[in-house]
Structure formats: structure tokens, C-alpha cells
Amino acid sequence: MEVAHLNQKQLAARWNISEATLERWRSVGIGPKFLKLCGRVAYRQVDIEAYEESCLQISTSQSVAAHAQSS
């Protein structure tokens, strides 16, 4: 089984944010899980998709996860 990875530059492009934002997120412990291998940062595709899923919103005050739990 092959696991797909994105580097910081690729993820920043995917989300249209700066690489500095991803660096800041890592330093404060937010954003998707990441790997640090030999000084290089990589994000597993599965972790990126899980993080995106956790950020889904159905309104400005309620997440999809919270809505599913209340249903």
C-alpha cells in the first residue's frame, strides 16, 4: 500500500495559504498532523483529508460534526 504525501509548499498551494502559516500552525499545534523526517516536513494525504473534514461547517455557528451528533 502506497501512502501519498504532500510537502509544505504543495499543501500551502492546495489551501491557497502561505507556507509561513503552516509553519506557525505547526509551532502552536494546530492544523493537520505532520511527519518530520530528516528535517523535512511532510503531510500524509489521509491526515490532510481528515483535517479538512473536521473543518467542515454547515453554518457560521455549527460544524458538521456537531450537527451529526445532535441529529
N, CA, C and O atoms as a Maestro MAE file, in Angstrom:
{
 s_m_m2io_version
 :::
 2.0.0
}

f_m_ct {
 s_m_title
 :::
 protein
 m_atom[284] {
  # First column is atom index #
  i_m_mmod_type
  r_m_x_coord
  r_m_y_coord
  r_m_z_coord
  i_m_residue_number
  s_m_chain_name
  s_m_pdb_residue_name
  s_m_pdb_atom_name
  i_m_atomic_number
  :::
  1 25 0.844 -1.181 0.000 1 A "MET " " N  " 7
  2 3 0.000 0.000 0.000 1 A "MET " " CA " 6
  3 2 0.884 1.236 0.000 1 A "MET " " C  " 6
  4 15 1.794 1.361 0.819 1 A "MET " " O  " 8
  5 25 0.612 2.133 -0.911 2 A "GLU " " N  " 7
  6 3 1.383 3.365 -1.023 2 A "GLU " " CA " 6
  7 2 0.630 4.512 -0.348 2 A "GLU " " C  " 6
  8 15 -0.564 4.702 -0.581 2 A "GLU " " O  " 8
  9 25 1.330 5.262 0.478 3 A "VAL " " N  " 7
  10 3 0.739 6.402 1.175 3 A "VAL " " CA " 6
  11 2 1.170 7.673 0.466 3 A "VAL " " C  " 6
  12 15 2.362 7.894 0.253 3 A "VAL " " O  " 8
  13 25 0.203 8.513 0.099 4 A "ALA " " N  " 7
  14 3 0.512 9.760 -0.593 4 A "ALA " " CA " 6
  15 2 0.854 10.843 0.428 4 A "ALA " " C  " 6
  16 15 0.237 10.936 1.489 4 A "ALA " " O  " 8
  17 25 1.847 11.657 0.085 5 A "HIS " " N  " 7
  18 3 2.292 12.746 0.948 5 A "HIS " " CA " 6
  19 2 2.355 14.053 0.156 5 A "HIS " " C  " 6
  20 15 2.576 14.048 -1.055 5 A "HIS " " O  " 8
  21 25 2.159 15.156 0.849 6 A "LEU " " N  " 7
  22 3 2.373 16.479 0.289 6 A "LEU " " CA " 6
  23 2 3.426 17.174 1.134 6 A "LEU " " C  " 6
  24 15 3.476 16.984 2.349 6 A "LEU " " O  " 8
  25 25 4.266 17.979 0.497 7 A "ASN " " N  " 7
  26 3 5.196 18.769 1.277 7 A "ASN " " CA " 6
  27 2 4.523 20.105 1.636 7 A "ASN " " C  " 6
  28 15 3.398 20.375 1.217 7 A "ASN " " O  " 8
  29 25 5.213 20.911 2.395 8 A "GLN " " N  " 7
  30 3 4.647 22.180 2.857 8 A "GLN " " CA " 6
  31 2 4.224 23.080 1.697 8 A "GLN " " C  " 6
  32 15 3.159 23.696 1.739 8 A "GLN " " O  " 8
  33 25 5.046 23.150 0.683 9 A "LYS " " N  " 7
  34 3 4.743 24.002 -0.474 9 A "LYS " " CA " 6
  35 2 3.478 23.521 -1.186 9 A "LYS " " C  " 6
  36 15 2.637 24.329 -1.580 9 A "LYS " " O  " 8
  37 25 3.346 22.214 -1.348 10 A "GLN " " N  " 7
  38 3 2.175 21.661 -2.023 10 A "GLN " " CA " 6
  39 2 0.899 21.894 -1.225 10 A "GLN " " C  " 6
  40 15 -0.137 22.228 -1.800 10 A "GLN " " O  " 8
  41 25 0.962 21.721 0.101 11 A "LEU " " N  " 7
  42 3 -0.222 21.936 0.922 11 A "LEU " " CA " 6
  43 2 -0.596 23.413 0.952 11 A "LEU " " C  " 6
  44 15 -1.777 23.754 0.901 11 A "LEU " " O  " 8
  45 25 0.393 24.284 1.034 12 A "ALA " " N  " 7
  46 3 0.116 25.721 1.006 12 A "ALA " " CA " 6
  47 2 -0.591 26.098 -0.301 12 A "ALA " " C  " 6
  48 15 -1.520 26.905 -0.294 12 A "ALA " " O  " 8
  49 25 -0.156 25.521 -1.406 13 A "ALA " " N  " 7
  50 3 -0.792 25.793 -2.698 13 A "ALA " " CA " 6
  51 2 -2.206 25.227 -2.732 13 A "ALA " " C  " 6
  52 15 -3.116 25.871 -3.253 13 A "ALA " " O  " 8
  53 25 -2.400 24.035 -2.185 14 A "ARG " " N  " 7
  54 3 -3.729 23.395 -2.172 14 A "ARG " " CA " 6
  55 2 -4.740 24.278 -1.446 14 A "ARG " " C  " 6
  56 15 -5.874 24.437 -1.897 14 A "ARG " " O  " 8
  57 25 -4.319 24.851 -0.314 15 A "TRP " " N  " 7
  58 3 -5.227 25.656 0.501 15 A "TRP " " CA " 6
  59 2 -5.109 27.152 0.224 15 A "TRP " " C  " 6
  60 15 -5.817 27.952 0.835 15 A "TRP " " O  " 8
  61 25 -4.228 27.532 -0.683 16 A "ASN " " N  " 7
  62 3 -4.017 28.942 -1.030 16 A "ASN " " CA " 6
  63 2 -3.681 29.771 0.217 16 A "ASN " " C  " 6
  64 15 -4.252 30.837 0.447 16 A "ASN " " O  " 8
  65 25 -2.747 29.254 1.006 17 A "ILE " " N  " 7
  66 3 -2.236 29.962 2.179 17 A "ILE " " CA " 6
  67 2 -0.715 30.000 2.075 17 A "ILE " " C  " 6
  68 15 -0.131 29.310 1.240 17 A "ILE " " O  " 8
  69 25 -0.081 30.793 2.912 18 A "SER " " N  " 7
  70 3 1.371 30.881 2.849 18 A "SER " " CA " 6
  71 2 2.020 29.710 3.585 18 A "SER " " C  " 6
  72 15 1.430 29.104 4.480 18 A "SER " " O  " 8
  73 25 3.235 29.418 3.183 19 A "GLU " " N  " 7
  74 3 3.999 28.391 3.890 19 A "GLU " " CA " 6
  75 2 4.255 28.834 5.324 19 A "GLU " " C  " 6
  76 15 4.322 27.997 6.224 19 A "GLU " " O  " 8
  77 25 4.397 30.120 5.547 20 A "ALA " " N  " 7
  78 3 4.614 30.648 6.903 20 A "ALA " " CA " 6
  79 2 3.424 30.339 7.807 20 A "ALA " " C  " 6
  80 15 3.597 30.093 9.000 20 A "ALA " " O  " 8
  81 25 2.222 30.351 7.242 21 A "THR " " N  " 7
  82 3 1.036 29.995 8.036 21 A "THR " " CA " 6
  83 2 1.129 28.556 8.506 21 A "THR " " C  " 6
  84 15 0.852 28.264 9.669 21 A "THR " " O  " 8
  85 25 1.515 27.659 7.618 22 A "LEU " " N  " 7
  86 3 1.670 26.252 8.008 22 A "LEU " " CA " 6
  87 2 2.762 26.102 9.064 22 A "LEU " " C  " 6
  88 15 2.618 25.311 9.997 22 A "LEU " " O  " 8
  89 25 3.835 26.845 8.927 23 A "GLU " " N  " 7
  90 3 4.913 26.791 9.917 23 A "GLU " " CA " 6
  91 2 4.405 27.265 11.287 23 A "GLU " " C  " 6
  92 15 4.712 26.662 12.315 23 A "GLU " " O  " 8
  93 25 3.628 28.347 11.285 24 A "ARG " " N  " 7
  94 3 3.076 28.870 12.534 24 A "ARG " " CA " 6
  95 2 2.109 27.868 13.150 24 A "ARG " " C  " 6
  96 15 2.136 27.634 14.358 24 A "ARG " " O  " 8
  97 25 1.260 27.281 12.325 25 A "TRP " " N  " 7
  98 3 0.307 26.282 12.819 25 A "TRP " " CA " 6
  99 2 1.034 25.116 13.483 25 A "TRP " " C  " 6
  100 15 0.630 24.647 14.547 25 A "TRP " " O  " 8
  101 25 2.113 24.650 12.844 26 A "ARG " " N  " 7
  102 3 2.870 23.536 13.439 26 A "ARG " " CA " 6
  103 2 3.452 23.937 14.787 26 A "ARG " " C  " 6
  104 15 3.467 23.135 15.720 26 A "ARG " " O  " 8
  105 25 3.930 25.169 14.893 27 A "SER " " N  " 7
  106 3 4.569 25.592 16.144 27 A "SER " " CA " 6
  107 2 3.573 25.721 17.293 27 A "SER " " C  " 6
  108 15 3.952 25.565 18.454 27 A "SER " " O  " 8
  109 25 2.308 26.003 16.989 28 A "VAL " " N  " 7
  110 3 1.298 26.132 18.047 28 A "VAL " " CA " 6
  111 2 0.406 24.895 18.160 28 A "VAL " " C  " 6
  112 15 -0.478 24.847 19.016 28 A "VAL " " O  " 8
  113 25 0.630 23.906 17.311 29 A "GLY " " N  " 7
  114 3 -0.085 22.645 17.426 29 A "GLY " " CA " 6
  115 2 -1.468 22.618 16.812 29 A "GLY " " C  " 6
  116 15 -2.342 21.889 17.280 29 A "GLY " " O  " 8
  117 25 -1.679 23.414 15.755 30 A "ILE " " N  " 7
  118 3 -2.955 23.342 15.038 30 A "ILE " " CA " 6
  119 2 -2.692 22.885 13.606 30 A "ILE " " C  " 6
  120 15 -1.544 22.800 13.171 30 A "ILE " " O  " 8
  121 25 -3.765 22.595 12.885 31 A "GLY " " N  " 7
  122 3 -3.624 22.108 11.517 31 A "GLY " " CA " 6
  123 2 -3.526 20.597 11.486 31 A "GLY " " C  " 6
  124 15 -3.680 19.933 12.511 31 A "GLY " " O  " 8
  125 25 -3.269 20.058 10.310 32 A "PRO " " N  " 7
  126 3 -3.211 18.597 10.178 32 A "PRO " " CA " 6
  127 2 -1.953 18.031 10.826 32 A "PRO " " C  " 6
  128 15 -0.960 18.735 11.012 32 A "PRO " " O  " 8
  129 25 -2.014 16.750 11.163 33 A "LYS " " N  " 7
  130 3 -0.829 16.047 11.653 33 A "LYS " " CA " 6
  131 2 0.237 16.100 10.564 33 A "LYS " " C  " 6
  132 15 -0.078 16.186 9.377 33 A "LYS " " O  " 8
  133 25 1.498 16.047 10.978 34 A "PHE " " N  " 7
  134 3 2.586 16.082 10.008 34 A "PHE " " CA " 6
  135 2 3.704 15.152 10.434 34 A "PHE " " C  " 6
  136 15 3.805 14.768 11.600 34 A "PHE " " O  " 8
  137 25 4.532 14.799 9.483 35 A "LEU " " N  " 7
  138 3 5.720 13.992 9.730 35 A "LEU " " CA " 6
  139 2 6.944 14.893 9.622 35 A "LEU " " C  " 6
  140 15 6.974 15.810 8.801 35 A "LEU " " O  " 8
  141 25 7.928 14.639 10.432 36 A "LYS " " N  " 7
  142 3 9.201 15.333 10.297 36 A "LYS " " CA " 6
  143 2 10.265 14.256 10.155 36 A "LYS " " C  " 6
  144 15 10.603 13.569 11.119 36 A "LYS " " O  " 8
  145 25 10.781 14.119 8.961 37 A "LEU " " N  " 7
  146 3 11.742 13.076 8.629 37 A "LEU " " CA " 6
  147 2 13.026 13.720 8.119 37 A "LEU " " C  " 6
  148 15 13.029 14.394 7.089 37 A "LEU " " O  " 8
  149 25 14.095 13.507 8.840 38 A "CYS " " N  " 7
  150 3 15.399 14.054 8.437 38 A "CYS " " CA " 6
  151 2 15.322 15.563 8.178 38 A "CYS " " C  " 6
  152 15 15.927 16.070 7.233 38 A "CYS " " O  " 8
  153 25 14.582 16.260 9.017 39 A "GLY " " N  " 7
  154 3 14.480 17.714 8.889 39 A "GLY " " CA " 6
  155 2 13.469 18.200 7.866 39 A "GLY " " C  " 6
  156 15 13.283 19.407 7.709 39 A "GLY " " O  " 8
  157 25 12.819 17.293 7.174 40 A "ARG " " N  " 7
  158 3 11.812 17.668 6.174 40 A "ARG " " CA " 6
  159 2 10.419 17.409 6.718 40 A "ARG " " C  " 6
  160 15 10.189 16.428 7.424 40 A "ARG " " O  " 8
  161 25 9.500 18.291 6.385 41 A "VAL " " N  " 7
  162 3 8.110 18.158 6.819 41 A "VAL " " CA " 6
  163 2 7.291 17.567 5.680 41 A "VAL " " C  " 6
  164 15 7.421 17.971 4.524 41 A "VAL " " O  " 8
  165 25 6.446 16.603 6.027 42 A "ALA " " N  " 7
  166 3 5.535 16.001 5.049 42 A "ALA " " CA " 6
  167 2 4.181 15.809 5.715 42 A "ALA " " C  " 6
  168 15 4.089 15.553 6.916 42 A "ALA " " O  " 8
  169 25 3.145 15.937 4.918 43 A "TYR " " N  " 7
  170 3 1.777 15.733 5.384 43 A "TYR " " CA " 6
  171 2 1.198 14.547 4.633 43 A "TYR " " C  " 6
  172 15 1.237 14.504 3.404 43 A "TYR " " O  " 8
  173 25 0.660 13.582 5.376 44 A "ARG " " N  " 7
  174 3 0.015 12.447 4.722 44 A "ARG " " CA " 6
  175 2 -1.330 12.906 4.165 44 A "ARG " " C  " 6
  176 15 -2.046 13.676 4.804 44 A "ARG " " O  " 8
  177 25 -1.660 12.433 2.983 45 A "GLN " " N  " 7
  178 3 -2.929 12.780 2.338 45 A "GLN " " CA " 6
  179 2 -4.112 12.455 3.252 45 A "GLN " " C  " 6
  180 15 -5.054 13.241 3.351 45 A "GLN " " O  " 8
  181 25 -4.066 11.315 3.908 46 A "VAL " " N  " 7
  182 3 -5.160 10.894 4.782 46 A "VAL " " CA " 6
  183 2 -5.339 11.878 5.944 46 A "VAL " " C  " 6
  184 15 -6.470 12.144 6.350 46 A "VAL " " O  " 8
  185 25 -4.249 12.418 6.481 47 A "ASP " " N  " 7
  186 3 -4.342 13.383 7.577 47 A "ASP " " CA " 6
  187 2 -4.862 14.740 7.090 47 A "ASP " " C  " 6
  188 15 -5.595 15.424 7.804 47 A "ASP " " O  " 8
  189 25 -4.481 15.115 5.887 48 A "ILE " " N  " 7
  190 3 -4.989 16.361 5.297 48 A "ILE " " CA " 6
  191 2 -6.502 16.260 5.120 48 A "ILE " " C  " 6
  192 15 -7.241 17.175 5.484 48 A "ILE " " O  " 8
  193 25 -6.953 15.142 4.560 49 A "GLU " " N  " 7
  194 3 -8.388 14.968 4.327 49 A "GLU " " CA " 6
  195 2 -9.166 14.886 5.635 49 A "GLU " " C  " 6
  196 15 -10.284 15.394 5.717 49 A "GLU " " O  " 8
  197 25 -8.593 14.254 6.658 50 A "ALA " " N  " 7
  198 3 -9.252 14.192 7.971 50 A "ALA " " CA " 6
  199 2 -9.370 15.590 8.571 50 A "ALA " " C  " 6
  200 15 -10.400 15.932 9.152 50 A "ALA " " O  " 8
  201 25 -8.325 16.397 8.434 51 A "TYR " " N  " 7
  202 3 -8.368 17.763 8.958 51 A "TYR " " CA " 6
  203 2 -9.409 18.594 8.201 51 A "TYR " " C  " 6
  204 15 -10.172 19.345 8.807 51 A "TYR " " O  " 8
  205 25 -9.432 18.454 6.885 52 A "GLU " " N  " 7
  206 3 -10.433 19.178 6.097 52 A "GLU " " CA " 6
  207 2 -11.839 18.776 6.532 52 A "GLU " " C  " 6
  208 15 -12.716 19.629 6.666 52 A "GLU " " O  " 8
  209 25 -12.055 17.490 6.751 53 A "GLU " " N  " 7
  210 3 -13.367 17.004 7.196 53 A "GLU " " CA " 6
  211 2 -13.733 17.617 8.547 53 A "GLU " " C  " 6
  212 15 -14.887 17.982 8.775 53 A "GLU " " O  " 8
  213 25 -12.754 17.728 9.436 54 A "SER " " N  " 7
  214 3 -13.027 18.283 10.765 54 A "SER " " CA " 6
  215 2 -13.352 19.776 10.707 54 A "SER " " C  " 6
  216 15 -13.925 20.324 11.649 54 A "SER " " O  " 8
  217 25 -12.992 20.425 9.618 55 A "CYS " " N  " 7
  218 3 -13.229 21.869 9.469 55 A "CYS " " CA " 6
  219 2 -14.534 22.185 8.734 55 A "CYS " " C  " 6
  220 15 -14.892 23.355 8.599 55 A "CYS " " O  " 8
  221 25 -15.248 21.164 8.259 56 A "LEU " " N  " 7
  222 3 -16.497 21.412 7.530 56 A "LEU " " CA " 6
  223 2 -17.513 22.102 8.424 56 A "LEU " " C  " 6
  224 15 -17.649 21.764 9.600 56 A "LEU " " O  " 8
  225 25 -18.215 23.053 7.870 57 A "GLN " " N  " 7
  226 3 -19.218 23.831 8.595 57 A "GLN " " CA " 6
  227 2 -20.541 23.787 7.830 57 A "GLN " " C  " 6
  228 15 -20.554 23.740 6.600 57 A "GLN " " O  " 8
  229 25 -21.655 23.802 8.572 58 A "ILE " " N  " 7
  230 3 -22.965 23.903 7.928 58 A "ILE " " CA " 6
  231 2 -23.568 25.275 8.150 58 A "ILE " " C  " 6
  232 15 -24.515 25.670 7.471 58 A "ILE " " O  " 8
  233 25 -23.005 26.004 9.118 59 A "SER " " N  " 7
  234 3 -23.392 27.397 9.346 59 A "SER " " CA " 6
  235 2 -22.216 28.070 10.025 59 A "SER " " C  " 6
  236 15 -21.218 27.420 10.335 59 A "SER " " O  " 8
  237 25 -22.326 29.346 10.252 60 A "THR " " N  " 7
  238 3 -21.229 30.052 10.903 60 A "THR " " CA " 6
  239 2 -21.093 29.682 12.361 60 A "THR " " C  " 6
  240 15 -20.074 29.988 12.980 60 A "THR " " O  " 8
  241 25 -22.098 29.029 12.928 61 A "SER " " N  " 7
  242 3 -22.034 28.685 14.340 61 A "SER " " CA " 6
  243 2 -22.013 27.186 14.628 61 A "SER " " C  " 6
  244 15 -21.927 26.789 15.790 61 A "SER " " O  " 8
  245 25 -22.089 26.353 13.608 62 A "GLN " " N  " 7
  246 3 -22.171 24.921 13.858 62 A "GLN " " CA " 6
  247 2 -21.366 24.128 12.837 62 A "GLN " " C  " 6
  248 15 -21.479 24.333 11.629 62 A "GLN " " O  " 8
  249 25 -20.548 23.213 13.359 63 A "SER " " N  " 7
  250 3 -19.776 22.349 12.472 63 A "SER " " CA " 6
  251 2 -20.627 21.161 12.038 63 A "SER " " C  " 6
  252 15 -21.654 20.860 12.648 63 A "SER " " O  " 8
  253 25 -20.193 20.501 10.990 64 A "VAL " " N  " 7
  254 3 -20.891 19.308 10.510 64 A "VAL " " CA " 6
  255 2 -20.864 18.228 11.583 64 A "VAL " " C  " 6
  256 15 -21.869 17.550 11.801 64 A "VAL " " O  " 8
  257 25 -19.723 18.057 12.261 65 A "ALA " " N  " 7
  258 3 -19.600 17.038 13.309 65 A "ALA " " CA " 6
  259 2 -20.578 17.299 14.441 65 A "ALA " " C  " 6
  260 15 -21.223 16.368 14.923 65 A "ALA " " O  " 8
  261 25 -20.700 18.541 14.873 66 A "ALA " " N  " 7
  262 3 -21.631 18.876 15.953 66 A "ALA " " CA " 6
  263 2 -23.076 18.633 15.508 66 A "ALA " " C  " 6
  264 15 -23.909 18.182 16.294 66 A "ALA " " O  " 8
  265 25 -23.357 18.933 14.250 67 A "HIS " " N  " 7
  266 3 -24.700 18.727 13.717 67 A "HIS " " CA " 6
  267 2 -25.031 17.233 13.689 67 A "HIS " " C  " 6
  268 15 -26.145 16.835 14.029 67 A "HIS " " O  " 8
  269 25 -24.073 16.419 13.286 68 A "ALA " " N  " 7
  270 3 -24.296 14.962 13.208 68 A "ALA " " CA " 6
  271 2 -24.544 14.380 14.601 68 A "ALA " " C  " 6
  272 15 -25.353 13.464 14.748 68 A "ALA " " O  " 8
  273 25 -23.869 14.890 15.610 69 A "GLN " " N  " 7
  274 3 -24.039 14.392 16.964 69 A "GLN " " CA " 6
  275 2 -25.413 14.764 17.539 69 A "GLN " " C  " 6
  276 15 -25.976 14.021 18.343 69 A "GLN " " O  " 8
  277 25 -25.940 15.913 17.124 70 A "SER " " N  " 7
  278 3 -27.231 16.356 17.663 70 A "SER " " CA " 6
  279 2 -28.414 15.759 16.909 70 A "SER " " C  " 6
  280 15 -29.556 15.869 17.358 70 A "SER " " O  " 8
  281 25 -28.150 15.130 15.771 71 A "SER " " N  " 7
  282 3 -29.236 14.552 14.963 71 A "SER " " CA " 6
  283 2 -29.663 13.195 15.463 71 A "SER " " C  " 6
  284 15 -30.563 12.581 14.890 71 A "SER " " O  " 8
  :::
 }
 m_bond[283] {
  # First column is bond index #
  i_m_from
  i_m_to
  i_m_order
  :::
  1 1 2 1
  2 2 3 1
  3 3 4 2
  4 3 5 1
  5 5 6 1
  6 6 7 1
  7 7 8 2
  8 7 9 1
  9 9 10 1
  10 10 11 1
  11 11 12 2
  12 11 13 1
  13 13 14 1
  14 14 15 1
  15 15 16 2
  16 15 17 1
  17 17 18 1
  18 18 19 1
  19 19 20 2
  20 19 21 1
  21 21 22 1
  22 22 23 1
  23 23 24 2
  24 23 25 1
  25 25 26 1
  26 26 27 1
  27 27 28 2
  28 27 29 1
  29 29 30 1
  30 30 31 1
  31 31 32 2
  32 31 33 1
  33 33 34 1
  34 34 35 1
  35 35 36 2
  36 35 37 1
  37 37 38 1
  38 38 39 1
  39 39 40 2
  40 39 41 1
  41 41 42 1
  42 42 43 1
  43 43 44 2
  44 43 45 1
  45 45 46 1
  46 46 47 1
  47 47 48 2
  48 47 49 1
  49 49 50 1
  50 50 51 1
  51 51 52 2
  52 51 53 1
  53 53 54 1
  54 54 55 1
  55 55 56 2
  56 55 57 1
  57 57 58 1
  58 58 59 1
  59 59 60 2
  60 59 61 1
  61 61 62 1
  62 62 63 1
  63 63 64 2
  64 63 65 1
  65 65 66 1
  66 66 67 1
  67 67 68 2
  68 67 69 1
  69 69 70 1
  70 70 71 1
  71 71 72 2
  72 71 73 1
  73 73 74 1
  74 74 75 1
  75 75 76 2
  76 75 77 1
  77 77 78 1
  78 78 79 1
  79 79 80 2
  80 79 81 1
  81 81 82 1
  82 82 83 1
  83 83 84 2
  84 83 85 1
  85 85 86 1
  86 86 87 1
  87 87 88 2
  88 87 89 1
  89 89 90 1
  90 90 91 1
  91 91 92 2
  92 91 93 1
  93 93 94 1
  94 94 95 1
  95 95 96 2
  96 95 97 1
  97 97 98 1
  98 98 99 1
  99 99 100 2
  100 99 101 1
  101 101 102 1
  102 102 103 1
  103 103 104 2
  104 103 105 1
  105 105 106 1
  106 106 107 1
  107 107 108 2
  108 107 109 1
  109 109 110 1
  110 110 111 1
  111 111 112 2
  112 111 113 1
  113 113 114 1
  114 114 115 1
  115 115 116 2
  116 115 117 1
  117 117 118 1
  118 118 119 1
  119 119 120 2
  120 119 121 1
  121 121 122 1
  122 122 123 1
  123 123 124 2
  124 123 125 1
  125 125 126 1
  126 126 127 1
  127 127 128 2
  128 127 129 1
  129 129 130 1
  130 130 131 1
  131 131 132 2
  132 131 133 1
  133 133 134 1
  134 134 135 1
  135 135 136 2
  136 135 137 1
  137 137 138 1
  138 138 139 1
  139 139 140 2
  140 139 141 1
  141 141 142 1
  142 142 143 1
  143 143 144 2
  144 143 145 1
  145 145 146 1
  146 146 147 1
  147 147 148 2
  148 147 149 1
  149 149 150 1
  150 150 151 1
  151 151 152 2
  152 151 153 1
  153 153 154 1
  154 154 155 1
  155 155 156 2
  156 155 157 1
  157 157 158 1
  158 158 159 1
  159 159 160 2
  160 159 161 1
  161 161 162 1
  162 162 163 1
  163 163 164 2
  164 163 165 1
  165 165 166 1
  166 166 167 1
  167 167 168 2
  168 167 169 1
  169 169 170 1
  170 170 171 1
  171 171 172 2
  172 171 173 1
  173 173 174 1
  174 174 175 1
  175 175 176 2
  176 175 177 1
  177 177 178 1
  178 178 179 1
  179 179 180 2
  180 179 181 1
  181 181 182 1
  182 182 183 1
  183 183 184 2
  184 183 185 1
  185 185 186 1
  186 186 187 1
  187 187 188 2
  188 187 189 1
  189 189 190 1
  190 190 191 1
  191 191 192 2
  192 191 193 1
  193 193 194 1
  194 194 195 1
  195 195 196 2
  196 195 197 1
  197 197 198 1
  198 198 199 1
  199 199 200 2
  200 199 201 1
  201 201 202 1
  202 202 203 1
  203 203 204 2
  204 203 205 1
  205 205 206 1
  206 206 207 1
  207 207 208 2
  208 207 209 1
  209 209 210 1
  210 210 211 1
  211 211 212 2
  212 211 213 1
  213 213 214 1
  214 214 215 1
  215 215 216 2
  216 215 217 1
  217 217 218 1
  218 218 219 1
  219 219 220 2
  220 219 221 1
  221 221 222 1
  222 222 223 1
  223 223 224 2
  224 223 225 1
  225 225 226 1
  226 226 227 1
  227 227 228 2
  228 227 229 1
  229 229 230 1
  230 230 231 1
  231 231 232 2
  232 231 233 1
  233 233 234 1
  234 234 235 1
  235 235 236 2
  236 235 237 1
  237 237 238 1
  238 238 239 1
  239 239 240 2
  240 239 241 1
  241 241 242 1
  242 242 243 1
  243 243 244 2
  244 243 245 1
  245 245 246 1
  246 246 247 1
  247 247 248 2
  248 247 249 1
  249 249 250 1
  250 250 251 1
  251 251 252 2
  252 251 253 1
  253 253 254 1
  254 254 255 1
  255 255 256 2
  256 255 257 1
  257 257 258 1
  258 258 259 1
  259 259 260 2
  260 259 261 1
  261 261 262 1
  262 262 263 1
  263 263 264 2
  264 263 265 1
  265 265 266 1
  266 266 267 1
  267 267 268 2
  268 267 269 1
  269 269 270 1
  270 270 271 1
  271 271 272 2
  272 271 273 1
  273 273 274 1
  274 274 275 1
  275 275 276 2
  276 275 277 1
  277 277 278 1
  278 278 279 1
  279 279 280 2
  280 279 281 1
  281 281 282 1
  282 282 283 1
  283 283 284 2
  :::
 }
}
